[in-house]
Amino acid sequence: PQYSHGYLVPAFACILLWMRWQPLEESNASERWAGAALIALSVLLRLPLSFFAQMIPEMVTVIPALCGAFLLVGGWKALRWAWPALVFLVFMFPLPDVVERGLLNPLQKIATIASTYCLQTLGLPAFREGNRIILGDIKLGVVDACSGLRMLTIFFALSTAIILVTARPLWERIVILLSAIPIALAVNIARITVTGVLYEYANKELAETVFHDLAGWVMMPMALGLLYCELQLLAHLVIDDDTAEETALGQSTVAVH
């Protein structure tokens, strides 16, 4: 349930290949041998991983196998064309259990503390008990599904997709990628806070409908809106030297005329 977005990842990878399209050239003998060796190595690595039930590493072996296929068919040029799309396929696999367990508790704690603070700021009598928010007789539990891990995973993949298809300086791409964390957290905190407000001022049925159903549809557009604001801010925050020179040149030309 945390990775239902995985079906969309190969579709975007295909779009990315199309956007970066370059005509394939015939590979030479050494490139074909290298591609075949990479495919064979991936298959051989998959066998013991499957035997010892290492599911996620076993899944990931498909990526070097695909790299080998591109190398086999089109040589190093084809692999340079395809590697961003192939690496992006990592997002269709679940996180390793140790990583997921390491992220769940901190995300739950942050979401609970921040949501409680927001509810208190709005004047509601909220306080925290572990990973639960107490609102009078209502106990709002921030369980694993409410930790924001799913939104963080989806939005991290989305931020990666954006930096792969936009022409921006390296530092801006790093900022966009890292901003996936605070944006995902902010959207999840807003979801929990709105649910608490509805519990207090509306009714339980409406609050649960928003929390479990409508919020899933609203969170992604909200996160995309925040990302759009960030992109606009970055675009106006720093002016490239070449752009500034062209603007100054254009103004001086108008002045002469």
C-alpha positions in Angstrom: 0.0 0.0 0.0 2.9 2.4 0.6 4.2 2.0 -3.0 1.0 2.0 -5.2 2.7 4.7 -7.3 5.2 2.1 -8.5 3.0 1.3 -11.6 3.5 4.9 -12.8 7.3 4.8 -12.7 8.0 2.7 -15.8 5.5 4.9 -17.7 7.5 8.0 -16.8 10.8 6.2 -17.6 9.4 5.6 -21.1 8.5 9.3 -21.4 12.0 10.2 -20.3 13.5 7.9 -22.9 11.3 9.6 -25.6 12.3 13.1 -24.4 16.0 12.2 -24.6 15.7 10.2 -27.8 18.8 9.7 -29.9 19.1 7.4 -32.9 20.7 4.1 -32.0 23.9 3.1 -33.6 25.2 -0.5 -34.1 27.4 -1.6 -31.2 30.8 -3.0 -31.7 32.0 -6.4 -30.6 33.5 -5.3 -27.3 30.2 -3.4 -26.4 28.1 -6.4 -27.2 30.4 -8.6 -25.0 30.2 -6.1 -22.2 26.4 -6.0 -22.4 26.0 -9.7 -22.4 28.4 -10.0 -19.4 26.3 -7.4 -17.5 23.1 -9.3 -18.2 24.7 -12.6 -17.2 26.1 -11.1 -14.0 22.6 -9.7 -13.1 21.0 -13.1 -13.7 23.7 -14.9 -11.6 23.3 -12.4 -8.8 19.5 -12.8 -8.9 19.7 -16.6 -8.3 21.3 -16.6 -4.8 19.3 -13.5 -3.8 16.1 -15.4 -4.7 17.3 -18.5 -2.9 17.9 -16.6 0.3 14.7 -14.6 0.0 16.4 -11.2 -0.4 13.4 -9.8 -2.2 14.3 -6.2 -2.7 17.9 -6.7 -3.9 16.6 -9.4 -6.2 14.1 -7.0 -7.7 16.7 -4.3 -8.2 18.9 -6.7 -10.4 16.5 -5.9 -13.2 18.2 -2.4 -13.6 21.7 -3.6 -14.4 20.2 -6.3 -16.6 18.4 -3.5 -18.6 21.6 -1.5 -18.7 23.3 -4.5 -20.2 20.5 -4.8 -22.8 21.0 -1.2 -23.9 24.7 -1.7 -24.0 24.3 -4.9 -26.0 22.0 -3.3 -28.6 23.3 0.3 -29.0 26.7 0.4 -27.2 27.9 3.1 -24.7 26.0 5.8 -26.6 22.7 4.1 -26.0 23.5 3.6 -22.4 24.4 7.3 -21.9 21.0 8.1 -23.5 19.0 5.7 -21.4 20.7 5.7 -18.0 18.5 8.5 -16.3 15.4 6.5 -17.2 16.9 3.2 -16.0 18.1 4.7 -12.7 14.6 6.2 -12.2 13.2 2.7 -12.1 14.6 2.4 -8.6 11.5 4.2 -7.4 9.2 1.4 -8.3 10.7 -0.9 -5.7 9.9 -0.9 -2.0 12.4 0.5 0.5 14.5 -2.0 2.4 12.8 -3.0 5.7 15.7 -1.5 7.7 15.3 1.8 6.0 11.5 1.8 6.2 11.6 0.9 9.9 14.2 3.6 10.5 12.0 6.3 8.8 8.6 5.3 10.2 9.1 6.3 13.9 10.8 9.7 13.3 8.1 10.6 10.6 5.3 9.6 13.0 6.8 11.6 15.8 7.4 14.7 13.7 3.8 14.5 12.2 2.3 14.1 15.7 4.2 16.9 17.4 3.8 19.4 14.5 0.1 18.6 14.0 -0.5 19.0 17.8 1.2 22.3 17.7 -0.9 23.5 14.7 -4.1 22.4 16.5 -3.1 24.2 19.6 -2.2 27.3 17.6 -5.7 27.2 16.1 -7.1 27.3 19.7 -8.0 23.6 20.1 -7.3 21.8 23.3 -4.9 19.2 21.8 -2.1 17.4 23.5 0.1 14.5 22.5 0.3 11.0 24.0 3.0 9.1 22.1 1.8 8.9 18.5 -1.7 9.9 19.4 -3.3 13.4 19.5 -5.9 13.8 22.2 -8.8 16.2 21.4 -11.2 16.0 24.3 -12.9 12.5 24.0 -11.3 12.0 20.5 -8.0 10.1 20.2 -6.5 10.7 16.8 -3.8 8.0 16.2 -0.9 8.8 13.8 -0.3 5.2 12.7 2.2 3.9 10.2 -0.1 4.7 7.3 -0.3 8.3 8.5 3.4 8.8 9.0 3.9 10.5 5.6 6.3 7.8 4.3 4.1 7.1 1.3 3.9 10.8 0.4 7.7 11.2 1.0 8.4 8.3 -1.3 6.1 9.5 -4.0 7.2 13.1 -3.8 10.9 12.2 -3.8 10.3 10.3 -7.0 8.4 13.2 -8.5 11.1 15.7 -7.5 13.7 13.4 -9.2 11.6 13.3 -12.3 11.4 17.1 -12.4 15.1 17.6 -12.1 15.7 15.0 -14.9 13.4 16.9 -17.4 14.3 20.5 -16.5 17.4 22.4 -17.5 18.5 24.0 -14.2 21.9 24.6 -12.5 23.2 21.8 -10.3 22.6 23.6 -7.1 18.9 24.2 -8.0 18.4 20.6 -8.8 19.9 19.6 -5.4 17.6 22.1 -3.6 14.5 20.8 -5.5 15.4 17.2 -4.6 16.0 17.9 -0.9 12.8 20.0 -0.7 10.8 16.8 -1.2 11.3 16.1 2.5 9.9 19.3 4.0 7.1 19.6 1.4 5.9 16.0 2.0 6.0 16.6 5.8 4.1 19.9 5.5 1.4 18.3 3.4 1.0 15.3 5.8 0.8 17.7 8.8 -1.8 19.8 7.0 -3.8 16.6 6.4 -3.7 15.6 10.1 -4.5 19.1 11.3 -7.5 19.5 9.0 -8.8 16.1 10.3 -8.5 17.3 13.9 -10.4 20.5 13.1 -13.2 18.5 11.4 -13.4 16.1 14.4 -13.8 19.2 16.7 -16.2 21.3 14.6 -17.9 18.9 12.2 -18.5 15.2 12.8 -16.6 11.9 12.9 -18.0 10.6 9.6 -16.8 13.7 7.6 -13.4 13.7 9.4 -12.8 10.1 8.6 -13.9 10.5 5.0 -11.5 13.4 4.5 -8.7 11.7 6.3 -8.9 8.3 4.5 -10.4 9.2 1.1 -10.4 12.9 0.0 -7.0 13.7 1.5 -5.3 11.1 -0.7 -6.6 13.1 -3.8 -5.8 16.5 -2.3 -2.3 15.9 -0.9 -0.6 15.5 -4.3 -2.0 18.6 -6.0 -1.2 20.5 -2.8 2.4 19.2 -2.8 2.7 20.0 -6.6 1.5 23.6 -5.8 4.2 24.0 -3.2 6.8 22.7 -5.6 5.6 25.1 -8.3 6.0 28.0 -5.9 9.5 26.8 -5.1 10.4 26.6 -8.8 9.1 30.1 -9.4 11.0 31.4 -6.3 14.3 29.8 -7.5 13.7 31.2 -11.0 13.5 34.7 -9.7 16.0 34.4 -6.8 19.1 34.2 -8.9 19.7 35.8 -12.4 22.1 34.0 -14.7 25.0 36.2 -15.9 24.2 35.5 -19.5 20.6 36.4 -19.1 21.5 39.7 -17.3 23.9 40.6 -20.1 21.3 39.9 -22.8 18.8 42.0 -20.9 21.2 44.9 -20.5 22.2 44.7 -24.2 18.5 44.7 -25.2 17.9 47.8 -23.1 20.9 49.6 -24.5 19.7 48.8 -28.0 16.3 50.2 -27.4 17.8 53.3 -25.9 19.9 53.9 -29.0 16.9 53.5 -31.3 
